[in-house]
């Protein structure tokens, strides 16, 4: 056994030396987010700072978040960016792909918005932060004189409180599969009143701490009633109050947007036109940037060195992705308890401690990422756990298995195949769990079949790519809460704590609760929380006043200008 194990790692390491062999086509950035976005688990996911590429990225040095900030912006010019696919629709209340918000965040506005580093919430269409006369009430004053785009059928009419009421009531419509972000407000907001033309009041049924995060989400956009009534949906065009006017969508080719001359934020946008070229292949995206056909891309590690070697005159940052990796054990419900031997917490802990996630990250991604410690990613530093509670410890893992009286176990592991890295992760996990005599029977599955089984909540092991959000409730409730959707872990104590943190309006007290519930989740050992890989973000040096948000769902570029 020892000899076989050693030979395996020698073979794996040898394969790893060929970068293209081991990690070709593995971007989880905008150049390859389609599969990851289908995971879409949380919908709309605070931290900050800059992460440099681990694992020897080399090349360009990270630059400030908004190059050229503080310098007088130049006006005019045509900015061209790349996107890795087409949105399903232009309806922000339906879609879950960042391809949607790359468009709609620029044609529409929200009441509030996160700052690009996700540490603060600030007004957008709102004139100021809301008044809160009591814990159940939020009163927003909206900016006066804001106009919808001067196009049919709305023709530049004024934006009012009635539009806020209509937009949020539409977003929270309870139709399964149609309004994907309804859960932000459904069963929480009981009433929306347009008090006057510029004042809107929200009433919740209980204190609801996530309210402001969900109001500031890139998906909670104000839309135009007339477009919905005329077209029947928001599938083909995006009309709002935003800095850019939608002109054209050539399917699978490009989007064209132009400056809104009547934008309510004085002096913005800076550029005259915005084009998005669509290319699903990450290597094609890299070529577009190298050949200066686009001014910005997000790519993965596989394309990093090629881009850096060819374009040394760029703004660059590596940042951890919101899509990350975890290894799950069987989901449980009130009527579906853990099967043996998982009903013994010592077995679950042994399995978690036998997973050397750093080794997985190093072997499969050349270390290009960041280890995670719990259900909230380190990039959201306001909320995340700061230390490892259940790290790799092979000796302890073996001891726990022995104490539980489990000498061997064999179980099936499923995952969504389709990228070399996903398959390689399975191989590494299989070898690691062999060390405690757990034999993983590997079963790669096509995406649709995998999700059908995942959401039947009946499997033994899986490794999965969920989404994290800047709102902690979304990361906790949707996976571990009483009404969890994306995973089931039956623990009424956790249900109570997760519900409690969502009603705590004092930020510091809520942080303590969020930390406590994460620790209890980790130490109940439902899964191994593993790592997030890096996105590699590039813009041409002429791009100033803007850089990619920490939240790739935030597509806003209204402050961008071109020094050309």
C-alpha positions in Angstrom: 0.0 0.0 0.0 2.7 2.4 0.9 4.6 1.7 -2.3 1.5 2.2 -4.4 0.7 5.4 -2.7 4.2 6.8 -3.3 4.1 5.8 -7.0 0.8 7.5 -7.4 2.1 10.8 -6.1 5.2 10.5 -8.2 3.0 10.0 -11.3 0.7 12.9 -10.3 3.6 15.2 -9.6 5.1 14.4 -13.0 1.9 15.1 -14.7 1.6 18.4 -12.8 4.8 19.6 -14.3 3.0 20.0 -17.6 0.8 23.0 -17.0 -1.4 22.4 -20.0 -1.8 18.8 -19.1 -3.0 19.4 -15.6 -4.9 22.7 -15.7 -5.8 23.5 -19.2 -9.0 25.4 -19.5 -9.8 25.8 -15.9 -10.8 29.4 -15.5 -13.4 30.3 -12.9 -13.4 33.9 -13.9 -15.6 35.7 -16.4 -13.9 33.7 -19.1 -15.3 30.5 -17.7 -18.0 31.1 -15.2 -20.9 29.4 -16.9 -20.5 26.0 -15.1 -19.8 27.7 -11.8 -22.7 30.1 -12.1 -25.0 27.2 -12.6 -24.1 26.2 -9.1 -25.6 29.6 -8.3 -26.2 28.4 -4.9 -26.6 31.5 -2.8 -27.6 33.9 -5.5 -26.5 37.3 -4.4 -23.2 37.1 -2.1 -17.5 41.8 3.6 -14.0 42.0 3.0 -11.4 43.9 1.1 -7.8 44.0 0.1 -5.8 42.5 -2.7 -4.7 39.0 -3.1 -1.7 38.2 -5.1 -1.4 35.0 -7.0 -0.2 32.1 -5.0 1.9 29.4 -6.7 4.3 31.5 -8.7 2.1 33.7 -10.8 4.9 36.2 -11.3 4.7 39.0 -13.8 2.7 42.2 -13.3 2.4 43.7 -9.8 -1.1 44.3 -8.3 -2.2 47.9 -8.8 -4.7 50.0 -6.9 -8.4 49.1 -7.1 -9.2 52.1 -9.4 -6.1 53.1 -11.3 -6.2 56.9 -12.0 -8.5 57.6 -9.0 -8.0 61.1 -7.7 -6.9 62.3 -11.2 -9.2 64.4 -13.4 -11.1 62.0 -15.5 -11.0 62.4 -19.3 -14.3 62.3 -21.2 -15.2 60.3 -24.2 -13.9 57.1 -25.8 -15.1 53.6 -26.4 -14.4 50.9 -23.9 -14.4 47.2 -24.9 -14.5 44.3 -22.5 -14.7 40.5 -22.8 -17.4 38.3 -21.3 -17.4 34.5 -21.2 -21.0 33.8 -22.4 -24.4 35.2 -22.9 -27.0 35.9 -20.2 -30.2 33.8 -20.3 -32.2 37.0 -20.2 -31.8 40.7 -19.4 -34.1 40.3 -16.4 -32.1 40.8 -13.1 -35.0 39.3 -11.1 -34.8 36.0 -13.1 -31.2 35.4 -14.0 -28.4 34.2 -11.7 -25.4 34.5 -14.1 -22.9 37.5 -13.9 -23.3 37.8 -17.6 -26.7 39.5 -16.8 -25.4 42.0 -14.3 -22.5 43.0 -16.6 -25.3 44.5 -18.7 -28.1 45.4 -16.3 -25.9 47.0 -13.6 -25.1 49.5 -16.3 -28.6 50.1 -17.7 -30.3 50.1 -14.3 -29.7 51.3 -10.8 -30.5 50.0 -7.3 -31.6 51.9 -4.3 -28.4 51.2 -2.5 -25.1 49.5 -3.5 -22.0 48.0 -2.0 -18.7 49.7 -2.4 -16.3 47.7 -4.7 -14.4 46.3 -1.7 -17.8 45.1 -0.2 -17.0 46.8 3.2 -19.8 49.4 3.1 -23.2 50.1 1.7 -23.9 53.5 0.1 -26.8 55.2 -1.7 -27.4 54.8 -5.4 -30.9 55.9 -6.3 -31.6 56.6 -2.7 -30.8 60.2 -1.6 -29.3 58.9 1.7 -29.3 56.0 4.1 -32.8 55.0 5.1 -34.5 56.3 8.2 -35.3 53.5 10.7 -37.9 54.7 13.2 -38.2 51.2 14.6 -36.6 47.7 13.9 -39.3 46.8 11.4 -39.4 49.9 9.3 -37.1 51.3 6.6 -38.0 54.7 5.0 -36.0 55.7 1.8 -36.0 59.1 0.2 -35.1 58.8 -3.4 -33.3 61.3 -5.5 -35.5 63.8 -7.3 -35.4 64.4 -11.0 -34.0 60.9 -12.0 -35.2 60.0 -15.5 -35.6 56.6 -17.2 -33.9 56.3 -20.5 -35.4 58.4 -23.3 -36.5 55.4 -25.4 -39.8 53.7 -26.1 -41.9 52.9 -24.2 -40.9 54.9 -21.1 -39.5 58.0 -23.0 -37.6 59.6 -20.2 -40.3 59.8 -17.6 -39.3 60.5 -14.0 -38.4 57.7 -11.7 -40.6 57.7 -8.5 -41.4 55.7 -5.4 -44.1 53.8 -7.3 -41.2 52.3 -9.4 -39.4 51.1 -6.2 -42.6 49.5 -5.0 -43.3 47.8 -8.3 -39.7 46.6 -8.7 -39.3 45.0 -5.3 -42.8 43.5 -5.3 -42.0 41.9 -8.7 -38.6 40.6 -7.5 -40.2 38.9 -4.5 -42.9 37.1 -6.5 -43.3 33.6 -5.3 -43.0 31.6 -8.6 -40.5 28.8 -8.4 -37.8 29.0 -11.1 -39.0 32.4 -12.4 -37.9 35.0 -9.7 -34.6 33.6 -8.5 -34.0 36.4 -5.9 -37.5 36.3 -4.4 -36.1 34.9 -1.1 -34.3 38.2 -0.4 -37.6 39.7 0.7 -40.3 37.0 0.4 -41.8 36.2 3.9 -39.7 39.0 5.4 -41.1 42.2 3.8 -44.8 42.4 4.6 -45.6 45.8 3.0 -44.2 48.4 0.7 -45.8 51.8 0.7 -45.1 54.7 -1.7 -45.8 57.4 0.8 -45.3 60.2 -1.7 -43.6 60.7 -5.0 -40.1 60.4 -3.5 -40.6 58.4 -0.3 -41.0 54.6 0.0 -41.5 52.6 3.2 -40.7 49.0 3.8 -42.2 47.1 6.7 -40.8 43.7 7.8 -42.5 41.1 9.9 -39.6 40.8 12.3 -36.2 42.4 12.6 -34.3 41.3 9.5 -30.6 42.0 9.5 -29.9 41.0 5.9 -32.4 43.6 4.6 -29.8 46.3 3.7 -27.4 43.8 2.1 -30.2 42.5 -0.1 -31.4 46.0 -1.0 -27.8 46.7 -2.1 -27.4 43.5 -4.1 -26.4 43.9 -7.7 -29.6 41.9 -8.5 -32.0 44.2 -6.7 -32.4 46.6 -9.6 -35.1 49.1 -10.3 -36.9 48.2 -13.5 -39.4 49.8 -15.8 -43.0 48.7 -15.6 -43.8 49.8 -19.1 -41.2 47.5 -20.6 -42.6 44.5 -18.8 -46.2 45.4 -19.8 -45.2 45.9 -23.5 -42.8 43.0 -24.0 -44.3 40.6 -21.5 -40.9 40.1 -19.9 -37.3 41.5 -19.8 -35.8 38.9 -22.1 -34.5 41.0 -25.0 -33.8 44.6 -23.8 -32.8 46.4 -20.6 -34.2 49.9 -19.9 -33.7 51.7 -16.7 -32.2 54.8 -15.1 -28.6 53.7 -15.5 -25.5 55.4 -17.0 -25.7 53.4 -20.3 -28.5 52.9 -22.8 -28.9 49.4 -24.3 -28.5 49.4 -28.1 -27.9 45.9 -29.4 -27.5 42.3 -28.5 -26.0 40.1 -31.2 -26.5 36.6 -29.6 -23.2 34.9 -28.9 -21.3 37.8 -30.5 -21.5 41.1 -28.6 -23.5 43.7 -26.7 -23.5 47.4 -27.5 -24.3 50.2 -25.0 -24.0 54.0 -25.3 -23.8 56.8 -22.8 -27.0 58.0 -21.2 -26.8 61.8 -21.7 -29.4 62.4 -19.0 -27.8 60.3 -16.2 -28.6 61.7 -12.8 -25.1 61.5 -11.5 -23.4 64.6 -12.7 -20.5 64.1 -15.0 -21.0 60.3 -15.3 -20.5 58.1 -17.2 -17.2 59.2 -18.5 -17.1 57.1 -21.7 -19.3 57.4 -24.7 -19.7 53.8 -25.6 -19.3 50.3 -24.1 -19.0 47.1 -26.1 -18.8 43.6 -24.7 -17.4 40.9 -26.9 -18.5 37.3 -26.1 -16.1 34.4 -26.3 -16.7 31.2 -24.2 -13.2 29.8 -24.7 -10.7 31.1 -22.1 -7.8 30.9 -24.6 -9.7 33.0 -27.1 -10.4 35.5 -24.4 -6.7 35.7 -23.6 -5.9 36.2 -27.3 -8.4 39.1 -27.5 -6.7 40.8 -24.6 -3.2 40.1 -25.9 -4.1 41.4 -29.3 -5.7 44.5 -27.7 -9.1 43.7 -29.1 -10.6 44.1 -25.6 -9.5 46.4 -22.8 -10.2 44.0 -19.9 -10.5 40.3 -19.0 -10.9 38.0 -16.0 -9.0 34.7 -16.6 -7.9 31.7 -14.7 -4.5 30.3 -13.8 -4.2 28.3 -17.1 -4.0 31.6 -19.1 -2.1 33.7 -16.5 1.5 33.3 -17.6 0.6 33.6 -21.3 -1.2 36.9 -20.7 1.5 38.3 -18.4 4.3 37.4 -20.8 2.5 39.1 -23.7 1.1 42.1 -21.8 3.5 43.6 -19.3 1.9 47.1 -19.6 -1.3 46.2 -17.7 -3.2 46.8 -14.5 -3.5 43.4 -12.7 -4.8 41.8 -9.6 -5.4 38.3 -8.4 -8.4 37.9 -6.2 -10.1 34.9 -4.6 -13.2 33.7 -6.5 -16.6 33.7 -4.8 -17.0 30.1 -6.2 -15.1 27.7 -4.0 -14.7 24.0 -3.3 -16.0 21.8 -0.5 -16.2 18.0 0.1 -19.6 17.0 1.4 -20.9 14.0 3.3 -24.5 12.7 3.2 -27.2 15.4 3.6 -29.6 14.8 6.5 -33.2 15.8 7.3 -35.6 15.1 10.2 -36.7 12.0 8.4 -33.3 11.2 6.8 -30.7 10.8 9.5 -27.0 10.0 8.9 -26.5 6.5 7.7 -23.9 4.4 9.5 -21.1 5.1 10.0 -21.7 8.8 9.6 -24.0 8.8 12.5 -20.9 8.7 14.7 -19.4 12.2 14.7 -15.9 10.7 15.2 -16.2 9.2 11.7 -17.2 12.5 10.2 -14.4 14.3 11.9 -11.9 11.6 10.8 -12.9 12.1 7.2 -12.6 15.9 7.4 -9.2 15.7 9.1 -7.9 13.2 6.5 -8.5 15.8 3.8 -5.3 17.7 3.2 -6.9 20.7 1.3 -3.6 22.5 0.9 -2.2 19.5 -0.9 -5.3 19.4 -3.2 -4.9 23.1 -4.0 -1.1 22.7 -4.6 -1.4 19.6 -6.8 -4.4 20.7 -8.9 -4.0 24.5 -9.0 -0.3 24.9 -8.2 -1.4 26.6 -5.0 -3.2 29.4 -6.8 -5.9 30.2 -4.3 -6.8 30.6 -0.6 -7.7 28.0 2.0 -11.1 28.3 3.7 -12.0 27.7 7.3 -15.8 27.5 7.3 -19.0 28.4 5.4 -18.0 32.1 4.8 -15.0 32.8 2.7 -12.0 34.7 4.1 -12.6 37.4 1.4 -15.6 38.6 3.5 -13.3 39.5 6.4 -16.1 41.1 8.4 -17.7 37.8 8.9 -15.3 34.9 8.2 -13.6 32.6 10.7 -10.0 33.6 11.1 -8.5 30.3 12.0 -8.6 26.6 11.2 -10.8 24.6 13.6 -10.7 21.2 11.8 -7.5 21.1 9.8 -5.6 18.2 8.3 -4.4 15.8 11.0 -3.9 12.3 9.7 -2.8 10.8 13.0 -5.9 12.1 14.7 -8.1 10.9 11.8 -6.8 7.4 12.2 -7.3 7.5 15.9 -10.9 8.7 15.5 -11.7 5.9 13.1 -10.2 3.3 15.5 -12.1 4.8 18.4 -15.3 4.6 16.4 -14.7 0.9 15.6 -14.6 1.5 11.8 -11.8 -0.4 10.1 -12.8 0.1 6.5 -15.6 1.9 4.6 -16.4 2.2 0.9 -18.7 4.9 -0.5 -19.6 6.6 -3.8 -18.3 10.2 -4.5 -20.2 12.2 -7.2 -19.2 15.5 -8.8 -20.0 17.5 -11.9 -17.4 16.5 -14.4 -16.5 18.7 -17.4 -13.1 20.2 -16.4 -9.8 18.5 -15.8 -9.5 20.0 -12.4 -12.8 18.7 -11.1 -11.7 15.1 -12.1 -8.3 15.6 -10.6 -9.7 16.8 -7.3 -11.6 13.5 -7.0 -8.4 11.5 -7.7 -6.5 13.4 -4.9 -9.3 13.0 -2.4 -9.5 9.3 -3.2 -5.8 8.9 -2.4 -6.0 11.0 0.7 -9.0 9.0 2.2 -7.3 5.7 1.5 -5.0 6.7 4.4 -7.9 6.0 6.8 -9.2 3.0 4.8 -12.1 4.9 3.3 -12.4 3.8 -0.4 -14.1 6.4 -2.6 -15.9 4.9 -5.6 -15.6 7.8 -8.1 -18.6 8.6 -10.1 -18.3 11.6 -12.4 -21.6 12.9 -13.7 -22.8 15.3 -16.4 -24.0 18.6 -15.0 -27.7 18.1 -15.2 -27.6 14.6 -13.8 -25.3 15.7 -11.0 -27.7 18.5 -9.9 -30.7 16.2 -10.1 -29.0 13.9 -7.6 -27.6 16.8 -5.5 -31.0 18.3 -5.0 -32.6 15.0 -4.2 -30.3 15.1 -1.2 -29.4 11.5 -1.5 -25.7 10.8 -1.9 -22.7 9.6 0.1 -19.9 12.0 -0.8 -19.6 14.8 -3.3 -17.2 17.6 -4.0 -19.0 20.8 -4.9 -18.6 24.4 -6.1 -21.0 26.6 -4.1 -21.2 30.4 -4.3 -20.5 32.8 -1.4 -22.1 36.2 -0.9 -21.2 39.3 1.1 -24.4 38.7 3.2 -23.6 36.1 5.9 -27.2 35.0 6.2 -27.2 33.8 2.5 -24.1 31.6 3.2 -25.6 30.2 6.4 -29.4 29.9 5.9 -29.4 28.5 2.3 -27.0 25.7 3.2 -27.5 25.0 7.0 -30.7 26.7 7.9 -34.1 25.1 8.6 -35.3 25.9 5.1 -31.9 25.3 3.4 -32.1 24.8 -0.3 -28.6 23.8 -1.5 -27.6 21.3 1.2 -29.4 19.7 4.1 -27.8 19.3 7.5 -30.4 18.5 10.2 -29.4 20.2 13.5 -32.1 22.2 15.2 -29.6 24.0 17.4 -28.0 25.4 14.3 -31.4 26.3 12.8 -32.1 28.4 16.0 -28.7 30.2 15.9 -29.0 30.9 12.1 -32.4 32.4 12.6 -31.2 34.4 15.6 -28.3 36.1 13.7 -30.7 37.2 11.0 -32.8 39.1 13.5 -29.8 40.8 15.3 -29.6 44.4 14.1 -26.6 45.3 16.2 -23.6 44.7 13.8 -21.1 43.7 16.5 -23.5 41.4 18.3 -24.4 39.9 14.9 -20.7 39.3 14.1 -20.3 37.3 17.3 -23.4 35.2 16.5 -22.2 34.6 12.9 -18.8 33.5 14.3 -20.4 31.2 16.8 -22.7 29.5 14.3 -19.9 28.9 11.9 -17.8 27.2 14.6 -20.7 25.0 15.5 -21.2 24.1 11.8 -17.5 23.3 11.3 -17.3 21.2 14.5 -20.4 19.2 13.6 -18.4 18.0 10.6 -20.9 17.9 7.8 -18.2 18.5 5.2 -14.6 19.6 4.6 -14.4 23.3 3.8 -11.5 23.4 1.3 -10.4 26.4 -0.8 -11.2 29.1 -3.3 -9.1 29.6 -6.4 -8.0 33.0 -7.7 -9.5 35.0 -10.5 -6.8 36.9 -12.5 -8.1 40.4 -13.4 -6.5 42.5 -16.2 -7.2 45.9 -17.6 -5.3 47.9 -20.2 -3.2 50.7 -18.7 -5.5 53.3 -20.4 -8.4 52.1 -18.2 -8.6 54.4 -15.2 -11.0 55.2 -12.4 -12.3 51.6 -12.1 -11.2 48.1 -11.5 -13.1 44.9 -11.0 -15.2 44.7 -7.9 -14.4 42.1 -5.3 -18.0 40.9 -6.2 -17.9 39.8 -9.9 -21.7 40.0 -9.9 -21.2 43.8 -9.7 -20.8 44.9 -13.3 -21.0 48.7 -12.8 -18.4 50.7 -14.8 -19.9 54.2 -14.5 -16.7 55.7 -13.0 -14.4 54.2 -15.7 -12.5 56.6 -18.0 -9.9 56.1 -20.7 -6.5 57.8 -20.8 -6.0 57.4 -24.5 
